[in-house]
Amino acid sequence: MPESWIIDASPLIILARIARLDWFERLPSTALVPQAVIREIAAGAGHDPSAPGAVRWATSRSVADLPLPASIALRGLGDGEAQVITHGQGPERLAVLDDRSARPCARA
């Protein structure tokens, strides 16, 4: 199992809506959230009452954004997805995404 799971906004939002962010804490791996993902979730706080809880949870697991490799930057992904994939390239890392356009980039 990977040492760290890099979590994108959609999985965090879905689990926050059903009050199950604790599921990530039950993993034998560490959950990490790029700052770009936290900004995306915070931007939706006016429309989603679960966003503040997701932001609080994610902030304690925050990792700094990294410079994007050209192979990812040129794909036209959102900032959060691009950061998740960039962080997920490290050893023992797993990118947790729910974005159809980001999956091919993550596989490449």
C-alpha positions as CSV (number, residue, x, y, z in Angstrom):
1,M,0.0,0.0,0.0
2,P,1.3,3.5,-0.8
3,E,2.8,5.5,2.1
4,S,0.8,8.6,1.2
5,W,-2.5,9.3,-0.6
6,I,-2.7,12.7,-2.3
7,I,-6.4,13.7,-2.1
8,D,-8.2,15.8,-4.7
9,A,-11.2,18.1,-4.0
10,S,-14.1,15.8,-5.2
11,P,-13.3,12.9,-2.8
12,L,-13.0,15.3,0.1
13,I,-16.2,17.1,-0.7
14,I,-18.2,13.9,-1.1
15,L,-16.9,12.4,2.2
16,A,-17.5,15.7,4.0
17,R,-21.1,15.8,2.8
18,I,-21.8,12.4,4.4
19,A,-19.6,13.3,7.5
20,R,-17.1,10.5,6.8
21,L,-13.8,12.2,6.4
22,D,-12.6,9.9,9.1
23,W,-12.4,7.1,6.5
24,F,-9.2,8.7,5.3
25,E,-7.9,8.5,8.8
26,R,-8.5,4.8,9.0
27,L,-6.1,4.1,6.1
28,P,-2.7,2.7,7.0
29,S,-1.4,5.5,4.7
30,T,-1.1,9.2,5.3
31,A,-3.6,11.5,3.6
32,L,-2.1,14.7,2.1
33,V,-3.9,17.6,0.4
34,P,-2.2,20.1,-1.8
35,Q,-2.9,23.8,-1.0
36,A,-4.4,24.2,-4.5
37,V,-7.1,21.6,-3.6
38,I,-7.9,23.5,-0.3
39,R,-8.3,26.7,-2.3
40,E,-10.7,25.0,-4.7
41,I,-12.8,23.6,-1.8
42,A,-12.8,27.0,0.0
43,A,-14.0,28.7,-3.2
44,G,-17.2,26.7,-3.1
45,A,-18.0,27.4,0.5
46,G,-20.8,29.8,-0.4
47,H,-22.6,27.0,-2.2
48,D,-21.7,24.0,-0.2
49,P,-22.3,23.9,3.6
50,S,-19.9,20.9,3.9
51,A,-17.0,22.9,2.5
52,P,-15.8,24.6,5.7
53,G,-15.5,21.2,7.5
54,A,-13.6,19.8,4.5
55,V,-11.3,22.8,4.5
56,R,-10.6,22.4,8.2
57,W,-9.9,18.7,7.8
58,A,-7.7,19.2,4.8
59,T,-5.7,22.2,6.2
60,S,-4.2,20.0,8.9
61,R,-2.9,17.7,6.1
62,S,-1.8,20.4,3.8
63,V,1.3,20.1,1.6
64,A,2.8,23.0,-0.4
65,D,2.1,23.3,-4.1
66,L,4.9,22.1,-6.3
67,P,6.1,23.5,-9.6
68,L,4.3,21.6,-12.3
69,P,6.2,19.5,-14.8
70,A,5.5,20.6,-18.4
71,S,3.9,17.2,-19.1
72,I,1.2,18.1,-16.6
73,A,1.0,21.8,-17.0
74,L,0.3,21.5,-20.7
75,R,-2.8,19.2,-20.1
76,G,-5.1,22.1,-19.1
77,L,-6.2,20.5,-15.8
78,G,-7.4,22.5,-12.9
79,D,-4.8,23.6,-10.3
80,G,-6.0,21.1,-7.8
81,E,-5.9,18.1,-10.1
82,A,-2.5,19.1,-11.5
83,Q,-1.1,19.4,-8.0
84,V,-2.5,16.0,-7.0
85,I,-0.9,14.3,-10.0
86,T,2.4,16.1,-9.4
87,H,2.5,15.1,-5.8
88,G,1.4,11.6,-6.7
89,Q,4.5,11.0,-8.9
90,G,6.6,10.5,-5.8
91,P,7.6,7.1,-4.6
92,E,4.9,5.3,-2.4
93,R,2.3,7.9,-3.4
94,L,-1.2,7.4,-4.7
95,A,-3.2,10.2,-6.5
96,V,-6.9,10.0,-5.4
97,L,-8.9,11.7,-8.2
98,D,-12.5,11.8,-9.4
99,D,-12.0,13.7,-12.6
100,R,-12.3,11.9,-15.9
101,S,-10.0,14.4,-17.7
102,A,-7.3,14.0,-15.1
103,R,-7.1,10.2,-15.1
104,P,-5.3,9.8,-18.4
105,C,-2.7,12.4,-17.3
106,A,-2.2,10.5,-14.0
107,R,-1.8,7.2,-15.8
108,A,0.8,8.7,-18.2
